[in-house]
Amino acid sequence: MPFYRLTSVQTLFSVLLFCGLFLLYLSLGAIHIPIVDILALFKAYLVGGSELALKEQPLASAVVVHIRLPRACAAILAGGALALAGACTQGLFKNPLASPDVLGVSAGSSFGAVVAIVTGYSFMGPMWLPIFTTVGALAAAAVIYTLASRHASTQILFLILTGLALSSLLGGARMGLLLMAQQYEMSQFVFWAMGGLDGSTWSQLIWPAPIIAIVSILLLRESRALNLLALGEESAHGMGLNIKQTRFKLLMFATLLTAMSIAVAGPIGFIGLMVPHLVRLIVGPRHEKLLPFSAVFGVIFLLVCDLIGRWVIAPNELKVGIITSFIGGCYFIGLIIRFQRKGSFV
């Protein structure tokens, strides 16, 4: 059946799956909140505001509004941004196994986190660590693009090589800084580097949320450009596409989305690599479908992984970054075995 005939069914299924999972996410936990109470809480908020909600549903208001809802919103922002950045990167590099990490964004954010921790800024308030990680990610991306753009004919190759080189350099600098850190500072970095949604607050989401929303909308409008790039640079140029300008925009979009997701939840692996690869098998390679469905299923995947992390060793929790790495590693091991049995990697 052609892909366009499945769009309405896929959209309806995705929306229903997300809504059901979102309510389940708010309901389950160390304190079980019935879904009926959650719906009543939302109704009370719409009718009479926070005072009425607190009066009618005091337990649900305390647990859902102040703990689980900001955590769920963090999962929505980080999961959607990472998957969208992954789909953009794979389309830009014309490689279904490409990842935003090749841009050096994760290395830059990790270096920024170490600087914030070692200098003591991370202990001055919850906003400082995300700010430093974002600045580090954007600075790394700017350096990589500046160096790579000196050779326009093979810019993609130079982007990859420059990203790998800068990641190695920043990795060494990060280890050097950690040698001078105190024990509690090293522990904080290790905890952050696992990637997680626990401890998410509304104040941490105020500034990443609008950036993710705006960049996501702008990236969705570039689906035609990604389709043209898939035909090859010569064909895309012949159809009126400004290759250099488009490539710069797509790189900045992917970098901003990845940086904002790291600011929200820390470095969470495999979502930007695995989710677009799976979605491509379902909806096909055309980016007007691939981009939005990747974002939706990135959100769903991260919500499910965080639910697993909260449930598997309850009442304790596993960091969601551990769950995504485990699932992603198993997926790609299975993918490698499948390709080996076929006798090729295509």
N, C-alpha and C positions, 0 to 999 in steps of 0.2 A: 504494500500500500504506500503511495507517495507520502512524504513527510508532511506536506502541507495539510493533508486530510486528517492527520493525527494531532494538529496543533490545539484545537479546541478541547479534545479529550485530555491531552497532556496538561493543558493549562488548568482545567477543572480538577484533575487528579492532584496536581501540585498544590493548588490552593487549599483543597480539602485536607491533604496530608499535612501541610504546614499548620493550618488552624488546629487540627486535632493534636498534633505534636506539641504545639505551643501551649495549649491548655494542659496537656499531660505534664509538660515540663514545669509549669507553675504549680501543679498539684502534688507531684511526687517529691519526696525528700524525707529528712529526719522527722519532720512534722508533716503529716498528711493533711492536705487541705482539699476537701471535696470540690469537684469541678462546679457543682451547683453553687457552692459558697463563692467561688471565684467569679462566676457569672453575676451573682447577686452583688458582689463587691464592685464590679465594673458598672453595673446598673446604678448603684448608689452614687458612685463618683459622677456619672453623667447627670443624674437628677439633682443631687444636693451637694456635690463637692466632697472634699476630704473629711469634713466634719461629720456628715451623714454616714459616709463609708466607715469611718472609725467607730461610730456609735452602733451601727447595725452589724458590722463584721470586724470586731476588734482584732481577733487573731489573724484572720486572712489579710487585713490591712497591714499589720505589722510584718508578717512573714512575706507576703507576696509583693507588696508595693516597695518595701525598703530592702529586700534581700533578693528574691527570685526574679522580679521583673527587670531590675537593672542588669542582672546577670543574663537574663534571656535577651535583652536588647544588645548587650555586648556580644553575645553569640551571633545574633542577626547581623550586626555590623561587621564583625571580624570574619565570619563564615562567608557572607556574601561578597565582601571586598576581596578576600583571598581567592575565591573561586573565579570572580570576574577578572582579577589581575592575571590569574593563571590562563584563562581562556584568551585574553588579550596577548599574553606573552607567547603562547603556542601558535596563535595566528600570525604574530609578527615574525617569529623565527621559522614559521612553516614546519614546525616539529611538534607532533602531538604529545611528546614526552618532555617538552621544555617546562621550565619552572621560573617563577619570579626571582628565585634565589640567584639565578645566573646574572642578575643585574647588580649584585653586590649589596642589595638593600638590607638583607638580614645581617650581614657582617657589619655594615655601618650602624645599624640600630643596636647591635650587641656592644659595639665599641662605645656608643653614646651611653648605654646603660652602665657600663663599667666606669666611665668618667663621672656620671652622676653619683654612683655609689661610693667611689673612692674619694671624691671631693666632699661628700657629705650632703649634697643637695637632695638626694633621694629621701633623706630623713627629715627634711624641712617641710614636706607636704606631699600629698598623694599625686599632685599634678607634675612634679618636677621630673620624675622618672620617664613618664610618657613624652614630655617635652624634649628631653635629651635624646631619647631613642628616635623620635621623629626627625630632629635636626641631624642626627648622625646618619640616618637613612637617606635623607634628601641630599646631604653633603656628599655622601658616597656616590649616589646616582649622578650628581652633577659632575664630579671628577671623572667618572667612567665615561659619561657621554662626551665631555670635553676632549678627553684623550682619544676616544674612538672616532670622533667626528673629523679628525685630522685626515682620515683616509676614507673618502666617501664611497669608493667603488666596492669595497668589501666591509662595509660598516658593521653588518651583523656579526661577522667573524671577529672583528676587532672589539665589538661590545662584549662578546663572550670571553675572549682572551683577557681583556682589560678587567672585566668583572672577576674572573678567577684570580688574577694577579693581585687586585686590590683586596679581595677577600682574604687571601693568604697573608698579605701585609698587615691588614687590620687584625687578623687572628693572632699574629705574633705580638702586635702592640697590646692587644687585649690581655694576653697571658702575662706580658711584662708588667702591666698595671696591677693585675691581680696578685702578683708576687709581693707588691708593696701594700696590699690591702690587709685589713684586720680579718680575724676569723669570721666575725659576724657579717662583715661586708662581703666576703666570699660566699657565705651561706645565702645572703640575699640575692646575689647574682645567680647562683645555681638555681635557686627557687624561681627567679624570674625567667631564666633561660628554658625552664621546662614548658612554659606556656600554659596559661590557665585563665579561667573566668571567675574563680573564687575571689571574693573581696571587691567585685565590681560595684561602683557607686555611680549615682547620677552625675556627680561632679566630674568624673573621669570621662564621661561620654559627651559632655556639652560641646566641646570643640571638635572632636573627631567626627561626630555624627553628621553635621552639615557638610563637611568636606567630603566624606564618603558619599553622601547623597548626591551632591553636585557633580563630583567626578564620575560617579556611576551613570548618571543621566548623559553626561557628555560622551562617555565611552560607548554607551548604547547607540548613540547617534553615528558612531564610526563603524558600524557593522558593514556598510557597503565598502568602505575603504579596506577593511580586513579581507573581504571577499575578493576585491581586486588584487590585493597583495598576494593572495593565494594563487593567482594565475601567473605570477612572475612579475618582476619589476618592469621589464620591457613592455609587457602587455598592459600593466597598470598605468605606466607612463603614457602609453599610446591612447589610453582611454581618458586622459586628462587629469590623472592623479599626481599631485606634487609629492614625490616619494620622500624627499628629505623632511619636508614639513610634517607630513603624515606620520613618519616614523618617530620624529621627535615628540609629537603629541601623544602617540600611543605609549611610548616609553615613559613619559611623564605621568600619564594616567595610571599605568601599571605600578610605577614607583610610589605615587601618592596613595593609592589604595593599599599597597603592601605596607607602607610606612604607618598609615592610620590603623590598620589592623594590628600591627605590632604594638602601637601605642595603647590600643584597647585591651589586648589579651596576651601580649608577649609573642615570641616567635613560635608559631604553631605550624608544624610541618605537614606536607603531603596534600593539604586541601587544594592548593593552587595547582598541584600536579595531577592528582588523581581524579577529582570531581569533574573538571572539563573533559578529561579523557573518557570517563564513563558516560557523561552526557552526550558527547559526540557520537557514541555508539547508538544512542536512543533517538536523537533528533536530527542527526546528520551534521555535516560540516559547515552549513551556511550560518553565518554569525548573527543574523537577525533573530535566529532561534537559539543558537548556541550560547550567546552571551546572557540573555535573561534567565534561561533555564539553568545555566551554570551557577548564577547568583542564588537562585531559589534552592537548588539542591546543595549548594555550599552551606547555606543556612541550616537546612534540614540535617545534613551530615554532622555539623558541629553540635547542634542541639542533641542529636542522638548520642554522639560521643561523650558529651558532658553528662548526660543522663546515665550512661554506662559507668563513667568515672564516679558518680555520686552513689551508685547502687552496688557496685561489685564488691567493695570492702566496707559497706556501711556499718557503723555511722561515720567512719573515716572516708576520705575521698582520694581518688587518683587524679592527678593533674590531667586536663583534657589533652595537652600536648603529648603525653605518654600514650593515651588511647589512639590518637590519630596516627602517631608514628607506628604503633603496633599494627593497626589495621592497614595502613598504607604499605608497610613493609611486606605483610602477608599478601596483599593484592599484587604487588609487583613481582614477588617471588613466583606466584601463580602465573603471572603474565609471561615471565621469562621461561618457565617450564612449558607453557603453551607454545611459545614461539620456537623453542628448541624442538618440540615434537613436530611442528610444521616444517622445520628445516630452514626457516628464514626469519628475519626480523621485520618483515613488511606484510 
